Amino acid sequence: MRSVLSFRVLASLAVVLLALAVVAPATTESQTGPAEAPTVFTLASNGFAQEFCDNQASLVNSPNSPMIPALQCSFDTAVTQFTEVEDVEEGLGPIFNAEACGSCHLVPIVGGTSQIMEKRVGRFDGLTFFDPPGGSLLQDRAIPIDIQELSASTNNVQALRGSLSVLGDGFVEAIANSTLQNIANAQPFGMRGQLINVAVFEKPGTSRVGRFGWKDQQASLVSFSADAYVNEMGITSPLQPDENTSNGNSVAAFDTVPDGHPNDPDTDGVDVELFALFMRSTLAPPRDPVRAATANAQAGSFLFNQIGCAVCHTPSIVTADPGTLINGGALRVASALGNKRIRPFGDFLLHDIGTGDGIVQNGGQATRNRVRTAPLWGLRARGRFMHDSLSFNLIDVIRRHTNQAEQASDAFFALSTTNKNRVLEFLLSL
């Protein structure tokens, strides 16, 4: 149905909604109220790094998370580790996608997105998805080229995954499980997101609600770091000690820096901890304050909520209180991250919006065509959209939203051209 509200009414209502911050139905707040999470596209710490380095013993409770040596524990060292380019002598490969974390996470600053994609494959028999030998992820590079991975002709599922921004992910990690569950409970049944519980590597025997990766396949940034280190760079660590195979075949004969080798870069797990330290310390993506203040963007914000986009693109979430145990008890929420209001415009839940990649990872067969809602914070810094990075403009993005998102998509296209442009103006302020 077309909106018949006047521009003046829309703008006025939008101002009210912005003032109220469109609070999500599921937040965890202390009696003093949450503080706004710091936001800016600048390579600087949100305060976590200093707090963590001064209090490691009281914030970490896991025998599998080694203490970062005092001389290495800083935001600057974490940035250096995140951007360091590895080579074969330092354990890179034998099969891998990139030489550094920063190779895939660098736009508009280190930790952001990029045009780099990974590929996944598998076989679907009409009822069940099957991983190929070696798993669904096919690495794009190999040393030597003799072990380059290729997809078998029997794989009838092929998918591309875009690189996700990790900016602000420390706040996302600090969201309580119950907060995500309450967000799902408040959504209409036909649009309700799915939560999955995934293992926390640094606390064996525990699990937590997933929130990182296109399939919510990780819940902790330490687990996420160890996973990416071995899968994207081919470098093992204590949490992920096994080298990947090449299409199911061992690469041991080509591994010049096997586990335990003097040149093994992460025999103690400190590299993984530094990656996590970097991500936990990043500032959240900011809005464009000038554009957000325009009447069109404010009216677009109201329309965004009115047509149902905010059901999944949750505007506001509050993190758990400082001191709360998370990640199976492996970590306490730091003051720099706890009781902070973030504005991710995402619910971090799995949804079927008709673009699912057909791949099953941690969540079972029911997640085959579901992907995590893309948080819209920092949207204006991207040039590629959706999980496959194959949409290059926002109209195409909205048009691709079907199934659970079809009602909201139809409502957008039922708007007048003027109101469509107002929604787009709002989106480009994020």
N, C-alpha and C positions, 0 to 999 in steps of 0.2 A: 504494500500500500504506500502511495506517495505521501510524504509529509506535507501537511497543509499549514504547519506553523509558520508564522512570519519570521523573517530574518531577525528582527529585533527581539522577538520572543526567544528564538533559538539562541541568540547571543547572550541574552540575559540568563537563560537557564544554564547555558554552558559555563558562565562565570560562577554561578552558584555551585555547579558540580565540581568545578576546579577548586573552589574554596573548600568544599567538603572532601576533596581528594578521592572521590569515588571509592570509598573504603571497601575492600574485599570483605565478604561475609565471614572470612575465617582468618583471624589474625591473633597473635599472641602478644599482649601488651602488659606492661607493668603499671602500677598505680600512678607513676609519674608520667606516663605516656611515652610513646616512641619518638625518637629523634629522626629527622630525615637523614638518610644515608648520603654521604658526600658523593657528588657527581661532577665529573669533568673529564674531558678527553685529554688527560695529561698523565705521563708516566711518573706517577708519584704514589706513595703508600697512603692507604686509608687509615693508617694508625695501627693496623694489625701487626705488621712486621716487628716494630719496636716492642709492642706489648708481648708478643709471642716470644721473642728472643730474650726478653727479661724474665719470662715466667714459664719456660718450657716444661719444667718439672711439674708445675701445678696445672697446666693446661692439657698435657698429653698423658694418656693412660693406656699405653700399648707397648708390649715388648717388641712389637714388630715395627714401631716407629722410632728409629734411632734419634738421639739428640743431635741437633745440628751444632757442630763445634762453634764456640763463642766467636772465634775470629771469622767464621764464615756466615754467621747468622745475621743477615741484614737484608733490607730490601734491595740494595744495589747488587749484592752478591746473587740474590735470587733472580734479578733481571739478567745478569750476566749468564747465569746457568741456563735460563730459559731461552736465551738467544744464541748460546754457544753452538757453533757449527762443529759437529763431530765428524771424524773420518774413520776409515777402516782400522787404523792402528788403535783407535779409541773404542772399538767395538761396534761401529756402525754396520748394520746388515747381519748376515748376508742378503736377506730380503728386507726391503724397507720402502717407505714412501718419501721421506724427507730427511735432511741432515740436522735439523734443529726444530724445536717447538716453534720458534719464531718464524720459521719458513711458512707455516700455515696460518699463523695468528699474528697479523701485522697491520691490518687496516681498520681504523685510521691511525692507530698506534699499536705498539707491541701488545699482544693479547687480544686483538680484534679478529676480524675474519680475513678471508682471502678468496681468490678465485680457485684455489686448489681443492680438488675433490678426491675422494677415495671411491673404490668400486667394490661392490659385493655381488655375489652370485649364489645360486642354489637351484634346487629342483623342487617343483611343486606338482604332486600327482593328482590334484583336485581336492584332496583332503588334508594332506600333510606336507609341510615344508621340510626338506632334507638339506643339511649342510653338505657340501662336497668335501672330499678328503682335504684336511688342513684347515677347514673352516670357511665361512662365507667371505671373509676379507681376502682380496687379492692385492698383494703389494705390487706397485707399478715398477719397482726398480730391483735389480739384483746384481750382486758382485760374487762371482762372475755372471755373465749373461747366460751361461749354460743352464742356470736354475731359475730363469725368468718364469714367473707364474703366468699361466694361461687358463682360460675358462674352458671346461670340457663342453663338447657339443651337446651333451645330455642336460646341461644346465639351461632350464627354460625361464629362470628368473635372473634378471640383470638390473642392478641399481647403482645410482650414483649418490654420494653423500657430500654435501658442502661442508666446508670448515666452519665450525661454530666459534663465535666470540666467547672468550673466557672472562671478559671484563665484568666485574661485579659478582663473580661466582662465589666469592667468600660469603657474601650475604645470602646467596641461594643455598649454600651448604648449611647455613645457620637457620634455615626455615624448619620448624618442627614438623615431624610426620603428621601430627594431628591437624596442623594448619592446612596441609595439602589435602588431607582426608576431608576436612570440613568444606574446603573449596569445592571438591567433587560432589559432596552431599548436597550442596546448595545449587548445583547446576540442574537444569531440567533433565529428566531421564534420557530423552533422546539426544542430548548434547553432553551427557556426563562423561568426564574423562576417566581413564583407567589408571590406577596406581599399581605398581609392581614392587615387590620387595627384592632387593639384590644383595649379594654378599658384600661385606665390608672386609677387604683383604687384610687390613692391618689389625683386625680384631676377629680372628678365625672363630667360626661358629655363630657369628651374629649377622644380622641383615638389617636393612633400612630401606625406606621408600626411595626408589631411584629418581634422579632429577637431572643427570648429566648425560649428554649424548642424544642423538636423534631417537633412540629407542629407550631412553631413561635407563641405560645399562649400567650406570654407576651412581652411587649415592654419596661417596666421599671423594674429596679432591686428591687425597693420597692414592686411593685405589685408581682413580681416573688417570693420575700421572703415571703410575706403574703400568697400567694398561696401554697408554699411548706410547710410552717409552719402548716397549717391546713390539707393539703392533705397527707403529708408524716409523720408528727408527731402528728397530731390530736390536735394541739393547736391553739385555736382561737386568734384573734387579732381584733382591731377596724376596720381594712380593710376587714377582713374575720371573722365576728362575729358568724357565724352559724356553728355548729358542723356537720360533715358529718354523714350520716345515715349508717346503715348496711344493704345493699341490699334494701335500700329504707325505712327501719324501723328506727324509732327514737331510739337513744342511750341515751336519757336524763336520764333514770333510772340508767344508769351505769356510768354517768359522775360525778366523785367525786369532780371535780374542775370546776363547770360551770362558765360561763361568769359572772364576778363581784365577784367571790369568793376571799377571802383574799390571797389565794395561787395562783391565776391566774397569770401566769408569764408575761403576756403582756396586761394588762388592758389599758395601755397608748400608746402602739404601739412602744415603744422604742426598744424592742427586734428586731422587724422587721427592724427598721432603722439601728440597729447595724449589722444585716446580710448584708444589702445593703452596709453599710460603708465598711465592709470587702471585698465584691466582687468588689466594685468600686476601692479599693485600691490595688488589687492584680497586680503583675507584669505579663506581657504577657509571654506565653511560648516561650522559646528560641530555636534557631536551635543549632545543634551540630557543632561548628565552624570548628573542625578538619575534620569531615566527609564531611561537605558542601564544603570544599576547595579542595577535591580530584577531579581529572579530571573526574572520572566516575560520581560523583554526579553532577558536573557542566554540563556534557553532558546530564545526565538524566533530569536536569532542563529544558534544551532546548527541549528535546523530549516531556516532560510533556506538555509544551506549544504547541508544534508542532502538537501533536495528538488530542488536543482539551480538555484536562483535565482542563486547566486553565479557560475555559469558565465559569464553575460553581465554581471551586476551585480558586476563585479570589486571586491572590498572594498579592496584596497590596491595602489598603484602607486608606484614610486620614479622621480623625475625624473632626467634626465641630469646628469652632473657639471658643476660650474661651469666655464666656459671652452669647453664643447662648442659647436661651430658648428651652428646650426639655421636653418630657413627658407631653405634653399638657400645658406647661408653669409652671410645678411644680418644675423644676430644671434648673439652669443655668450650662452650661458646665464649669468645673473648668479648670484652667490653666494646672494642672497636666495631664488632659485628652484631652484638646482641641488642635487642629492643630497638631496631632500626627499621624505619619505613622505607621500603624500596618500591619503585614504580616500574616493574618489568614489562607490563602489558603481556603477561603470559602466565599460565597456571602450572607449567612444568608437568602436565599430565599427558597421557597418550590419548589421541583421538583418531578416528577414521574420518578424514575429510576428503576421501576419494583420491588421494595422491600417495597412499601408502606404498612402500617399496617392495612389499612381498617377502621381506626378510624376517626371520625369527631369530631373536637373540636370547635375552634373559627372561622374557615374559611369557613364554609358551605360545602355542599356535594361535591363540586368540589375538595376539598382538601383531600378526603377520602384516596386516594392512593399516596399522596404527603408527603414528609418529608423534613425537613430542611437539606440543604447541610451540611455535617459534616465538620467543620473547621479542617484542617490538622495540624495546629500548635500543637506541643506537641505529634505528632503521635508516635514518637519512645518510648514514655513512656507508651504506651498502649499494652495490650495483647489480647484485644477483640475489634472487629470493627463492623461497621454498626449500625443502630438504635436499632437492636435487640441483639447486642453483640454476635451474633452467627457465626461470621466469625473469624477465628483464625490465618489467614495468608493473606498477601496482594494480592496474586494471586487470592484467592477465593473472596476477596473484589472486585477486578476489574471484575472478571467473573460475579458477581452478578449485575453489572451495565448494565441495558438494557433500553428499551424505550427511554427517553430523553438522556440517556448517552450511548446508544448502539454504536453510531458512534465512540466515543472516546474509548470505550472498545474494539471494533473490531480493531481499529487502533493499540492499544497496543498489541493485540495478533498477529497482522500481522508483528510486529517488529522481528528482529533477536533475538536469545537468548541473545546475548551480549547486545543489546540495551534494551531489557526487563530488564536485570539485572542493567543497568545504571539507568533506571527509578526507580527501587526499591531502589537502593542506594540513589538516591535523596530523595525519600519518607522517608527513614530511617534517613535522616539528619534533618528532620523537628521535 
